[in-house]
């Protein structure tokens, strides 16, 4: 949920007085000399209890973009307006840990405790930002230009943490403490990353490599002319659904059949006719080929 807050000091005072648990998630050292200007691109990210969403909406929804500081607000449950890509912003256990271990910062507002701040920050960088964070997949030296490095270095020093500044290092660390990325989230994060950057023909190598750790594989079937002629294509799709998760069914245009047939499966289409439907499936437990 995005709100525009005209007076940030009053905002935090109200949250405290109303008894709503919250934490400013990151970048709070940059707020030491003042809050962002109303209407600026800089934002403040907060995690709140689910019960705070409705009161926040009622109190601040009337303010428009140029009237206040942009605040992106997520709740622990991840339902309704507090969701991020259909999920809670962090895994529920991590989100609850953020609020349970929060600490007051400069007598102004609450922030995560040092250890959970590190966990939530590298979760955000690795999974929600990936390469767009400026962090490299495997080379710490190539990560030095990221805006997150200073905050990470402070946390590493405070905690005595031995953590390489790479996306792969963050992923390994999060898995070790039980906050690795669940399959459903991983798929949606990878889709979101691709959707955001599709104009530049970019897909996250890091997230794709994490996908490679999952069991199963994608596969492609084609339904040919003879099946369409006999009207059994729906029966074939039902059979595929018994064994696989069908991800997409797409008709193959006649011009594509003619121009691409020689490049598909060796181009041998005589007995069953040309391909008419492409069926993309996910096989959760593929069999290894035998001799």
Protein Blocks (a to p, Z undefined) as FASTA:
>chain_A
ZZddfblmlmmmmmmmnopacddfbhklmmmnoccdehiabdcdddddfklmmmmmmmmm
mpcfklpccdddddfkopajlbgehiafbafklmmmmmmmgccehhlaccddfklmmmmm
mmmmmmmnmmmnopafklmklmmmpmklmmmmmmmmmnopacddbfklmmmmmmmnopac
cfklmmmmmmmmmmmmmmnopacfklmmmmmmpgcddddddddfklmmnopmmmmmmmmm
mmmccfbdcdddfklmmmmmmmgghlpaklnopafbdcddddfbdcdddZZ
